[in-house]
Amino acid sequence: MSAPTQTAPLTDRVIIVTGAASGIGKGIANRLAADGATVVVADLDAQKAADTASALGNDSIGLAADVTDRAAVDAMVAEVVERFGRIDVLVNNAGWDKVEPFMESTPATWQRVIAINLLGTLNCTQSAAEHMIAAGSGAVISIGSDAGRVGSSGEAVYSAAKGGIISFTKTFAREVARHGISANCVCPGPADTPLFAEISADNPKLRTALEKSIPMRRLAQPDDLANAVAFFARPDSSYVTGQTLSVSGGLTMA
């Protein structure tokens, strides 16, 4: 007697992942596609988005999207709905940071950090959630940061923006629960990404110092974050909402 065929947990789910052409976002897209999802790779770099999507299978597509531009976000979301008929999950991953002491930072930097991290999350969530509410189901997963939970030297405005995402997620979860929509936040600790390489370029000792301070003695890999996102994206976690999950190798603990 043959064993019953098991369906991948995200089969037939349409999932938008912002900033998914590289780094953590690409890791998330790969994991979700491996679990059967059709992934919309939304990224500023249209070519990289298309290249990433073509390797995923499951009819995944790449779309250009500037999360700071509400009109561009609405156009991206409309294209997804027109093509697939629905949006099951949104992963707010797009982000940017510049590490420097707050007293040496400038308003121009503040505006960029807040626009990409916080306002980008608000733009994408409101746009996609309109369709989720109409459908009576959905999940929004936002990538926060442990910097937003406990602070991080040299990342004052980034911490503020990510803290805003954490607080927003809790309130949004309360407001949309009655529509069958969950909202949760995944908070990475230090992660081995292109952004980290850019940030640490002028301080080669930063990686070593961080690895010594993390109980598991390594930086997070994109797969580590992707596994947490995949949990929140699965239909069988739909009763979990308004939660903040730290994925930091024990660097911070609740």
Buried (B, 14 or more C-beta within 10 A) or exposed (E): EEEEEEEEBBEEBBBBBBBBBBBBBBBBBBBBBBBBBBBBBBBBBBEBBBEBBEEBEBEBBBBBBBBBBBEBBBBBBEBBBEEBEBBBBBBBBBBBBBBBEEEEBEEEBBEBBBBBBBBBBBBBBBBBBBBBBEBEBBBBBBBBBBBBBBEBEBBBBBBBBBBBBBBBBBEBBEEBBEBBBBBBBBBBBBBBBEBBEEBBEEEEEBBEEBBEEBEEEBBBBBEBBBBBBBBBBBEEBBEBBBBBBBBBBEBBEE
